[in-house]
Amino acid sequence: MEEEAWGILESLDFPASASARTSITTGKIPGEYGVFYFYIREGNSYEFRPVTSRETKSERVWDIIGRYEEKLL
């Protein structure tokens, strides 16, 4: 522990799977990337649709790696 990084692993306050998965891949909390559930409400209606990756307002770890991929190879 003296030579490596470590810390207490904490879950989200509301560990819904959609939020937890996105938090793992972005390193942020749901309020920062905008995904809270598996569905999203359409405007001011009562219609719902499934959440897609387009709703995530943050880069994911593979997006960041992809930017540097050529430099790493």
Backbone as XML, in Angstrom:
<?xml version="1.0"?>
<chain id="A" units="angstrom">
  <residue number="1" name="MET">
    <atom name="N" x="0.825" y="-1.182" z="0.000"/>
    <atom name="CA" x="0.000" y="0.000" z="0.000"/>
    <atom name="C" x="0.876" y="1.255" z="0.000"/>
  </residue>
  <residue number="2" name="GLU">
    <atom name="N" x="2.080" y="1.163" z="0.497"/>
    <atom name="CA" x="2.944" y="2.339" z="0.534"/>
    <atom name="C" x="3.401" y="2.746" z="-0.857"/>
  </residue>
  <residue number="3" name="GLU">
    <atom name="N" x="3.482" y="1.801" z="-1.788"/>
    <atom name="CA" x="4.003" y="2.094" z="-3.115"/>
    <atom name="C" x="2.941" y="2.117" z="-4.203"/>
  </residue>
  <residue number="4" name="GLU">
    <atom name="N" x="1.712" y="1.771" z="-3.891"/>
    <atom name="CA" x="0.638" y="1.683" z="-4.883"/>
    <atom name="C" x="-0.522" y="2.590" z="-4.514"/>
  </residue>
  <residue number="5" name="ALA">
    <atom name="N" x="-1.438" y="2.772" z="-5.462"/>
    <atom name="CA" x="-2.664" y="3.535" z="-5.209"/>
    <atom name="C" x="-3.703" y="2.613" z="-4.579"/>
  </residue>
  <residue number="6" name="TRP">
    <atom name="N" x="-4.459" y="3.126" z="-3.633"/>
    <atom name="CA" x="-5.506" y="2.345" z="-2.994"/>
    <atom name="C" x="-6.536" y="3.288" z="-2.404"/>
  </residue>
  <residue number="7" name="GLY">
    <atom name="N" x="-7.691" y="2.753" z="-2.065"/>
    <atom name="CA" x="-8.735" y="3.552" z="-1.448"/>
    <atom name="C" x="-9.918" y="2.688" z="-1.078"/>
  </residue>
  <residue number="8" name="ILE">
    <atom name="N" x="-10.874" y="3.282" z="-0.395"/>
    <atom name="CA" x="-12.091" y="2.585" z="-0.005"/>
    <atom name="C" x="-13.024" y="2.563" z="-1.206"/>
  </residue>
  <residue number="9" name="LEU">
    <atom name="N" x="-13.511" y="1.385" z="-1.564"/>
    <atom name="CA" x="-14.427" y="1.243" z="-2.687"/>
    <atom name="C" x="-15.843" y="1.514" z="-2.212"/>
  </residue>
  <residue number="10" name="GLU">
    <atom name="N" x="-16.473" y="2.526" z="-2.778"/>
    <atom name="CA" x="-17.831" y="2.888" z="-2.412"/>
    <atom name="C" x="-18.744" y="2.741" z="-3.616"/>
  </residue>
  <residue number="11" name="SER">
    <atom name="N" x="-19.955" y="2.302" z="-3.369"/>
    <atom name="CA" x="-20.946" y="2.193" z="-4.430"/>
    <atom name="C" x="-21.678" y="3.517" z="-4.568"/>
  </residue>
  <residue number="12" name="LEU">
    <atom name="N" x="-22.520" y="3.608" z="-5.558"/>
    <atom name="CA" x="-23.364" y="4.783" z="-5.726"/>
    <atom name="C" x="-24.460" y="4.772" z="-4.668"/>
  </residue>
  <residue number="13" name="ASP">
    <atom name="N" x="-25.002" y="5.943" z="-4.365"/>
    <atom name="CA" x="-26.112" y="6.007" z="-3.419"/>
    <atom name="C" x="-27.305" y="5.222" z="-3.926"/>
  </residue>
  <residue number="14" name="PHE">
    <atom name="N" x="-27.520" y="5.236" z="-5.223"/>
    <atom name="CA" x="-28.592" y="4.460" z="-5.845"/>
    <atom name="C" x="-27.939" y="3.543" z="-6.872"/>
  </residue>
  <residue number="15" name="PRO">
    <atom name="N" x="-27.545" y="2.340" z="-6.465"/>
    <atom name="CA" x="-26.752" y="1.482" z="-7.338"/>
    <atom name="C" x="-27.549" y="0.765" z="-8.434"/>
  </residue>
  <residue number="16" name="ALA">
    <atom name="N" x="-28.363" y="1.520" z="-9.178"/>
    <atom name="CA" x="-29.068" y="0.932" z="-10.320"/>
    <atom name="C" x="-28.027" y="0.538" z="-11.355"/>
  </residue>
  <residue number="17" name="SER">
    <atom name="N" x="-28.242" y="-0.532" z="-12.029"/>
    <atom name="CA" x="-27.250" y="-1.079" z="-12.936"/>
    <atom name="C" x="-26.841" y="-0.106" z="-14.046"/>
  </residue>
  <residue number="18" name="ALA">
    <atom name="N" x="-27.794" y="0.614" z="-14.622"/>
    <atom name="CA" x="-27.453" y="1.556" z="-15.693"/>
    <atom name="C" x="-26.507" y="2.632" z="-15.180"/>
  </residue>
  <residue number="19" name="SER">
    <atom name="N" x="-26.762" y="3.154" z="-14.009"/>
    <atom name="CA" x="-25.891" y="4.171" z="-13.428"/>
    <atom name="C" x="-24.550" y="3.591" z="-13.021"/>
  </residue>
  <residue number="20" name="ALA">
    <atom name="N" x="-24.569" y="2.433" z="-12.409"/>
    <atom name="CA" x="-23.327" y="1.819" z="-11.945"/>
    <atom name="C" x="-22.394" y="1.508" z="-13.115"/>
  </residue>
  <residue number="21" name="ARG">
    <atom name="N" x="-22.916" y="0.952" z="-14.174"/>
    <atom name="CA" x="-22.085" y="0.630" z="-15.338"/>
    <atom name="C" x="-21.484" y="1.871" z="-15.958"/>
  </residue>
  <residue number="22" name="THR">
    <atom name="N" x="-22.265" y="2.921" z="-16.067"/>
    <atom name="CA" x="-21.758" y="4.152" z="-16.668"/>
    <atom name="C" x="-20.749" y="4.825" z="-15.743"/>
  </residue>
  <residue number="23" name="SER">
    <atom name="N" x="-20.962" y="4.760" z="-14.442"/>
    <atom name="CA" x="-19.997" y="5.325" z="-13.495"/>
    <atom name="C" x="-18.655" y="4.607" z="-13.584"/>
  </residue>
  <residue number="24" name="ILE">
    <atom name="N" x="-18.699" y="3.301" z="-13.731"/>
    <atom name="CA" x="-17.464" y="2.522" z="-13.844"/>
    <atom name="C" x="-16.684" y="2.933" z="-15.089"/>
  </residue>
  <residue number="25" name="THR">
    <atom name="N" x="-17.367" y="3.151" z="-16.195"/>
    <atom name="CA" x="-16.668" y="3.438" z="-17.449"/>
    <atom name="C" x="-16.327" y="4.910" z="-17.640"/>
  </residue>
  <residue number="26" name="THR">
    <atom name="N" x="-16.934" y="5.811" z="-16.856"/>
    <atom name="CA" x="-16.615" y="7.234" z="-16.985"/>
    <atom name="C" x="-15.825" y="7.773" z="-15.800"/>
  </residue>
  <residue number="27" name="GLY">
    <atom name="N" x="-15.925" y="7.102" z="-14.647"/>
    <atom name="CA" x="-15.271" y="7.597" z="-13.447"/>
    <atom name="C" x="-16.004" y="8.763" z="-12.811"/>
  </residue>
  <residue number="28" name="LYS">
    <atom name="N" x="-17.270" y="8.958" z="-13.171"/>
    <atom name="CA" x="-18.059" y="10.080" z="-12.665"/>
    <atom name="C" x="-19.353" y="9.594" z="-12.027"/>
  </residue>
  <residue number="29" name="ILE">
    <atom name="N" x="-20.044" y="10.494" z="-11.348"/>
    <atom name="CA" x="-21.334" y="10.168" z="-10.740"/>
    <atom name="C" x="-22.460" y="10.485" z="-11.725"/>
  </residue>
  <residue number="30" name="PRO">
    <atom name="N" x="-23.648" y="9.902" z="-11.558"/>
    <atom name="CA" x="-24.745" y="10.082" z="-12.515"/>
    <atom name="C" x="-25.086" y="11.531" z="-12.852"/>
  </residue>
  <residue number="31" name="GLY">
    <atom name="N" x="-25.027" y="12.432" z="-11.896"/>
    <atom name="CA" x="-25.332" y="13.831" z="-12.174"/>
    <atom name="C" x="-24.360" y="14.476" z="-13.148"/>
  </residue>
  <residue number="32" name="GLU">
    <atom name="N" x="-23.164" y="13.928" z="-13.260"/>
    <atom name="CA" x="-22.165" y="14.480" z="-14.179"/>
    <atom name="C" x="-22.318" y="13.967" z="-15.607"/>
  </residue>
  <residue number="33" name="TYR">
    <atom name="N" x="-22.864" y="12.769" z="-15.776"/>
    <atom name="CA" x="-23.009" y="12.239" z="-17.137"/>
    <atom name="C" x="-24.449" y="12.095" z="-17.590"/>
  </residue>
  <residue number="34" name="GLY">
    <atom name="N" x="-25.430" y="12.231" z="-16.700"/>
    <atom name="CA" x="-26.833" y="12.320" z="-17.093"/>
    <atom name="C" x="-27.610" y="11.034" z="-17.267"/>
  </residue>
  <residue number="35" name="VAL">
    <atom name="N" x="-27.101" y="9.885" z="-16.839"/>
    <atom name="CA" x="-27.837" y="8.620" z="-16.956"/>
    <atom name="C" x="-28.188" y="8.137" z="-15.553"/>
  </residue>
  <residue number="36" name="PHE">
    <atom name="N" x="-29.496" y="7.909" z="-15.307"/>
    <atom name="CA" x="-29.931" y="7.480" z="-13.990"/>
    <atom name="C" x="-30.650" y="6.128" z="-14.021"/>
  </residue>
  <residue number="37" name="TYR">
    <atom name="N" x="-31.335" y="5.803" z="-15.114"/>
    <atom name="CA" x="-32.130" y="4.582" z="-15.214"/>
    <atom name="C" x="-31.913" y="3.952" z="-16.596"/>
  </residue>
  <residue number="38" name="PHE">
    <atom name="N" x="-32.597" y="2.854" z="-16.848"/>
    <atom name="CA" x="-32.528" y="2.210" z="-18.158"/>
    <atom name="C" x="-33.448" y="2.869" z="-19.175"/>
  </residue>
  <residue number="39" name="TYR">
    <atom name="N" x="-34.226" y="3.835" z="-18.747"/>
    <atom name="CA" x="-35.160" y="4.514" z="-19.643"/>
    <atom name="C" x="-35.070" y="6.020" z="-19.415"/>
  </residue>
  <residue number="40" name="ILE">
    <atom name="N" x="-35.545" y="6.776" z="-20.392"/>
    <atom name="CA" x="-35.530" y="8.235" z="-20.311"/>
    <atom name="C" x="-36.885" y="8.761" z="-20.769"/>
  </residue>
  <residue number="41" name="ARG">
    <atom name="N" x="-37.351" y="9.778" z="-20.143"/>
    <atom name="CA" x="-38.656" y="10.354" z="-20.470"/>
    <atom name="C" x="-38.537" y="11.249" z="-21.697"/>
  </residue>
  <residue number="42" name="GLU">
    <atom name="N" x="-39.488" y="11.132" z="-22.596"/>
    <atom name="CA" x="-39.518" y="11.924" z="-23.823"/>
    <atom name="C" x="-40.144" y="13.291" z="-23.555"/>
  </residue>
  <residue number="43" name="GLY">
    <atom name="N" x="-39.334" y="14.325" z="-23.481"/>
    <atom name="CA" x="-39.838" y="15.685" z="-23.294"/>
    <atom name="C" x="-40.739" y="15.823" z="-22.086"/>
  </residue>
  <residue number="44" name="ASN">
    <atom name="N" x="-41.878" y="16.492" z="-22.255"/>
    <atom name="CA" x="-42.838" y="16.705" z="-21.174"/>
    <atom name="C" x="-44.000" y="15.714" z="-21.240"/>
  </residue>
  <residue number="45" name="SER">
    <atom name="N" x="-43.784" y="14.578" z="-21.891"/>
    <atom name="CA" x="-44.851" y="13.594" z="-22.043"/>
    <atom name="C" x="-44.691" y="12.469" z="-21.017"/>
  </residue>
  <residue number="46" name="TYR">
    <atom name="N" x="-45.581" y="11.507" z="-21.077"/>
    <atom name="CA" x="-45.479" y="10.318" z="-20.239"/>
    <atom name="C" x="-44.886" y="9.151" z="-21.023"/>
  </residue>
  <residue number="47" name="GLU">
    <atom name="N" x="-44.332" y="9.431" z="-22.179"/>
    <atom name="CA" x="-43.691" y="8.409" z="-23.012"/>
    <atom name="C" x="-42.254" y="8.195" z="-22.544"/>
  </residue>
  <residue number="48" name="PHE">
    <atom name="N" x="-41.831" y="6.929" z="-22.518"/>
    <atom name="CA" x="-40.472" y="6.597" z="-22.133"/>
    <atom name="C" x="-39.812" y="5.804" z="-23.245"/>
  </residue>
  <residue number="49" name="ARG">
    <atom name="N" x="-38.501" y="5.899" z="-23.341"/>
    <atom name="CA" x="-37.741" y="5.118" z="-24.309"/>
    <atom name="C" x="-36.467" y="4.625" z="-23.631"/>
  </residue>
  <residue number="50" name="PRO">
    <atom name="N" x="-35.867" y="3.580" z="-24.152"/>
    <atom name="CA" x="-34.630" y="3.066" z="-23.544"/>
    <atom name="C" x="-33.489" y="4.080" z="-23.669"/>
  </residue>
  <residue number="51" name="VAL">
    <atom name="N" x="-32.621" y="4.092" z="-22.694"/>
    <atom name="CA" x="-31.433" y="4.940" z="-22.733"/>
    <atom name="C" x="-30.427" y="4.322" z="-23.694"/>
  </residue>
  <residue number="52" name="THR">
    <atom name="N" x="-29.762" y="5.147" z="-24.462"/>
    <atom name="CA" x="-28.685" y="4.679" z="-25.341"/>
    <atom name="C" x="-27.382" y="5.346" z="-24.916"/>
  </residue>
  <residue number="53" name="SER">
    <atom name="N" x="-26.291" y="4.930" z="-25.510"/>
    <atom name="CA" x="-24.990" y="5.511" z="-25.181"/>
    <atom name="C" x="-24.918" y="6.988" z="-25.562"/>
  </residue>
  <residue number="54" name="ARG">
    <atom name="N" x="-25.802" y="7.444" z="-26.418"/>
    <atom name="CA" x="-25.794" y="8.863" z="-26.830"/>
    <atom name="C" x="-26.203" y="9.806" z="-25.702"/>
  </residue>
  <residue number="55" name="GLU">
    <atom name="N" x="-26.902" y="9.278" z="-24.692"/>
    <atom name="CA" x="-27.319" y="10.125" z="-23.570"/>
    <atom name="C" x="-26.173" y="10.430" z="-22.600"/>
  </residue>
  <residue number="56" name="THR">
    <atom name="N" x="-25.111" y="9.663" z="-22.650"/>
    <atom name="CA" x="-23.987" y="9.877" z="-21.746"/>
    <atom name="C" x="-23.243" y="11.139" z="-22.161"/>
  </residue>
  <residue number="57" name="LYS">
    <atom name="N" x="-23.146" y="12.092" z="-21.246"/>
    <atom name="CA" x="-22.527" y="13.382" z="-21.551"/>
    <atom name="C" x="-21.036" y="13.409" z="-21.235"/>
  </residue>
  <residue number="58" name="SER">
    <atom name="N" x="-20.443" y="12.270" z="-20.913"/>
    <atom name="CA" x="-19.028" y="12.189" z="-20.560"/>
    <atom name="C" x="-18.322" y="11.153" z="-21.412"/>
  </residue>
  <residue number="59" name="GLU">
    <atom name="N" x="-17.031" y="11.335" z="-21.588"/>
    <atom name="CA" x="-16.237" y="10.338" z="-22.296"/>
    <atom name="C" x="-16.078" y="9.106" z="-21.422"/>
  </residue>
  <residue number="60" name="ARG">
    <atom name="N" x="-16.039" y="7.971" z="-22.075"/>
    <atom name="CA" x="-15.778" y="6.716" z="-21.369"/>
    <atom name="C" x="-14.307" y="6.376" z="-21.518"/>
  </residue>
  <residue number="61" name="VAL">
    <atom name="N" x="-13.862" y="5.452" z="-20.716"/>
    <atom name="CA" x="-12.450" y="5.103" z="-20.687"/>
    <atom name="C" x="-11.953" y="4.680" z="-22.082"/>
  </residue>
  <residue number="62" name="TRP">
    <atom name="N" x="-12.765" y="3.961" z="-22.846"/>
    <atom name="CA" x="-12.312" y="3.533" z="-24.171"/>
    <atom name="C" x="-12.273" y="4.693" z="-25.160"/>
  </residue>
  <residue number="63" name="ASP">
    <atom name="N" x="-13.046" y="5.750" z="-24.934"/>
    <atom name="CA" x="-12.945" y="6.941" z="-25.784"/>
    <atom name="C" x="-11.599" y="7.632" z="-25.561"/>
  </residue>
  <residue number="64" name="ILE">
    <atom name="N" x="-11.199" y="7.728" z="-24.303"/>
    <atom name="CA" x="-9.929" y="8.368" z="-23.961"/>
    <atom name="C" x="-8.759" y="7.538" z="-24.477"/>
  </residue>
  <residue number="65" name="ILE">
    <atom name="N" x="-8.820" y="6.224" z="-24.288"/>
    <atom name="CA" x="-7.759" y="5.346" z="-24.790"/>
    <atom name="C" x="-7.675" y="5.433" z="-26.304"/>
  </residue>
  <residue number="66" name="GLY">
    <atom name="N" x="-8.822" y="5.481" z="-26.977"/>
    <atom name="CA" x="-8.850" y="5.565" z="-28.433"/>
    <atom name="C" x="-8.138" y="6.807" z="-28.968"/>
  </residue>
  <residue number="67" name="ARG">
    <atom name="N" x="-8.223" y="7.912" z="-28.251"/>
    <atom name="CA" x="-7.545" y="9.138" z="-28.681"/>
    <atom name="C" x="-6.035" y="8.977" z="-28.651"/>
  </residue>
  <residue number="68" name="TYR">
    <atom name="N" x="-5.546" y="8.165" z="-27.727"/>
    <atom name="CA" x="-4.107" y="7.994" z="-27.544"/>
    <atom name="C" x="-3.583" y="6.685" z="-28.103"/>
  </residue>
  <residue number="69" name="GLU">
    <atom name="N" x="-4.448" y="5.912" z="-28.735"/>
    <atom name="CA" x="-4.073" y="4.582" z="-29.217"/>
    <atom name="C" x="-2.887" y="4.624" z="-30.168"/>
  </residue>
  <residue number="70" name="GLU">
    <atom name="N" x="-2.920" y="5.540" z="-31.131"/>
    <atom name="CA" x="-1.836" y="5.606" z="-32.109"/>
    <atom name="C" x="-0.516" y="5.984" z="-31.445"/>
  </residue>
  <residue number="71" name="LYS">
    <atom name="N" x="-0.562" y="6.835" z="-30.439"/>
    <atom name="CA" x="0.652" y="7.247" z="-29.741"/>
    <atom name="C" x="1.229" y="6.092" z="-28.926"/>
  </residue>
  <residue number="72" name="LEU">
    <atom name="N" x="0.369" y="5.179" z="-28.459"/>
    <atom name="CA" x="0.819" y="4.068" z="-27.643"/>
    <atom name="C" x="1.421" y="2.943" z="-28.472"/>
  </residue>
  <residue number="73" name="LEU">
    <atom name="N" x="1.012" y="2.846" z="-29.742"/>
    <atom name="CA" x="1.501" y="1.735" z="-30.575"/>
    <atom name="C" x="2.808" y="2.013" z="-31.190"/>
  </residue>
</chain>
